Structures are given as structure tokens and as C-alpha cells.
Amino acid sequence: MVACKLKISNGIAKEIDDTMLAFAVACDCINQNTPVKLLNRTAMQALVYQEVRTNFGLSSNLAIQKESGKSCPAFLPTHARHGGGIQQFFLDD
């Protein structure tokens, strides 16, 4: 894993914060509205994917990040995993 600090504008920072908040709220919604014993990721995705995309405006990558079978009291908008396919870096910019 690589961690780095990015220099971004205030507008981009707000977009990232808004996305992270939507992700946390979506995770809470999934956590509260799916059967506790549902452990199959494919079954969970079939159950909640379209609703999460529609109601929270998340990318498909973020919509499938909530792992099944794990319960917690609340999700915080502090981090989200992203697949390597969605990052793009332009070194010449």
C-alpha cells in the first residue's frame, strides 16, 4: 500500500468529504437493513447494490465495498478502500 498527501483545491476536498460521508451513511444503511446472517457477498450485492447506487450516488466500486457478515455500531466517513483501477495519476501535470 502507498500512502501520500495530495495537494487539492478546496472544491475537490469538499467533493471527497461529501463522497466519504455518503459512503459512511450507505454502509450504515446496509448494516441496519440486511440480515445479520447474510454472509454471502454475491447475495448481499444482489440485495443492496442498485439501491445504494441510486440512493447515495456512489460509484460502482464504492457501492460494493461494504463487506458482508461484519457488524459495527456506525461507520465513520474517515476511509474507504478503492480498487487500483480507479486511480489515475498524471505525472506531467
C-alpha contacts under 8 A as a table, 3 or more apart, distances in Angstrom:
res1	aa1	res2	aa2	distance
8	I	12	I	6.16
8	I	13	A	6.44
9	S	12	I	5.32
9	S	13	A	6.22
10	N	13	A	4.96
10	N	14	K	6.17
11	G	14	K	5.18
11	G	15	E	6.37
12	I	15	E	4.99
12	I	16	I	6.21
13	A	16	I	5.13
13	A	17	D	6.14
14	K	17	D	4.99
14	K	18	D	6.00
15	E	18	D	5.08
15	E	19	T	6.14
16	I	19	T	5.08
16	I	20	M	6.12
17	D	20	M	5.11
17	D	21	L	6.15
17	D	77	P	7.62
18	D	21	L	5.13
18	D	22	A	6.17
19	T	22	A	5.06
19	T	23	F	6.10
19	T	58	L	7.32
20	M	23	F	5.00
20	M	24	A	6.22
20	M	77	P	4.87
20	M	78	T	6.83
20	M	79	H	6.96
20	M	80	A	7.24
21	L	24	A	5.11
21	L	25	V	6.18
21	L	76	L	7.60
21	L	77	P	4.85
22	A	25	V	5.14
22	A	26	A	6.00
22	A	56	F	5.92
22	A	57	G	7.80
22	A	58	L	7.38
22	A	77	P	7.92
23	F	26	A	5.06
23	F	27	C	6.12
23	F	56	F	7.57
23	F	58	L	7.11
23	F	62	L	7.05
23	F	63	A	7.87
23	F	77	P	7.01
23	F	80	A	7.77
24	A	27	C	5.09
24	A	28	D	6.22
24	A	75	F	5.12
24	A	76	L	5.56
24	A	77	P	5.13
25	V	28	D	5.06
25	V	29	C	6.16
25	V	75	F	7.25
26	A	29	C	4.99
26	A	30	I	6.15
26	A	52	V	6.42
26	A	56	F	6.53
27	C	30	I	5.09
27	C	31	N	5.95
27	C	66	K	6.09
27	C	75	F	6.49
28	D	31	N	4.97
28	D	32	Q	6.09
28	D	74	A	5.98
28	D	75	F	6.02
29	C	32	Q	5.22
29	C	33	N	6.01
30	I	33	N	5.21
30	I	34	T	5.88
30	I	48	V	7.17
30	I	66	K	7.83
31	N	34	T	6.06
31	N	71	S	6.60
31	N	72	C	7.78
34	T	38	L	7.20
34	T	44	M	7.84
35	P	38	L	5.35
36	V	39	L	7.91
36	V	69	G	6.60
36	V	71	S	7.76
37	K	69	G	6.71
38	L	43	A	7.71
38	L	44	M	6.96
38	L	68	S	6.75
38	L	69	G	6.25
39	L	44	M	7.66
39	L	68	S	5.29
39	L	69	G	4.78
40	N	43	A	5.33
40	N	44	M	6.25
40	N	68	S	6.72
40	N	69	G	7.96
41	R	44	M	5.03
41	R	45	Q	6.04
41	R	67	E	6.97
41	R	68	S	5.74
42	T	45	Q	5.10
42	T	46	A	6.23
43	A	46	A	5.13
43	A	47	L	6.22
44	M	47	L	4.99
44	M	48	V	6.21
44	M	49	Y	7.81
44	M	68	S	6.82
45	Q	48	V	5.46
45	Q	49	Y	5.02
45	Q	64	I	6.51
46	A	49	Y	5.99
46	A	50	Q	7.91
48	V	51	E	5.42
48	V	52	V	6.05
49	Y	52	V	5.29
49	Y	53	R	6.25
49	Y	63	A	6.13
49	Y	64	I	6.70
50	Q	53	R	5.11
50	Q	54	T	6.05
51	E	54	T	5.14
51	E	55	N	5.77
52	V	55	N	5.33
52	V	56	F	5.56
52	V	57	G	7.28
52	V	58	L	7.07
52	V	63	A	6.09
53	R	56	F	5.73
53	R	57	G	5.15
53	R	58	L	5.21
53	R	59	S	6.84
53	R	60	S	6.92
53	R	63	A	6.14
54	T	57	G	5.62
54	T	58	L	7.81
58	L	61	N	7.91
58	L	62	L	5.99
58	L	63	A	5.86
59	S	62	L	5.38
59	S	63	A	6.12
60	S	63	A	4.96
60	S	64	I	6.54
61	N	64	I	5.76
61	N	65	Q	6.69
61	N	82	H	6.90
61	N	83	G	7.23
62	L	65	Q	5.20
62	L	66	K	7.96
62	L	80	A	7.67
62	L	81	R	7.76
62	L	82	H	7.20
63	A	66	K	7.32
64	I	67	E	7.79
65	Q	80	A	7.87
65	Q	81	R	7.13
67	E	70	K	6.58
72	C	75	F	7.32
76	L	79	H	7.71
82	H	86	I	7.04
83	G	86	I	6.13
83	G	87	Q	7.83
84	G	87	Q	5.94
90	F	93	D	5.78
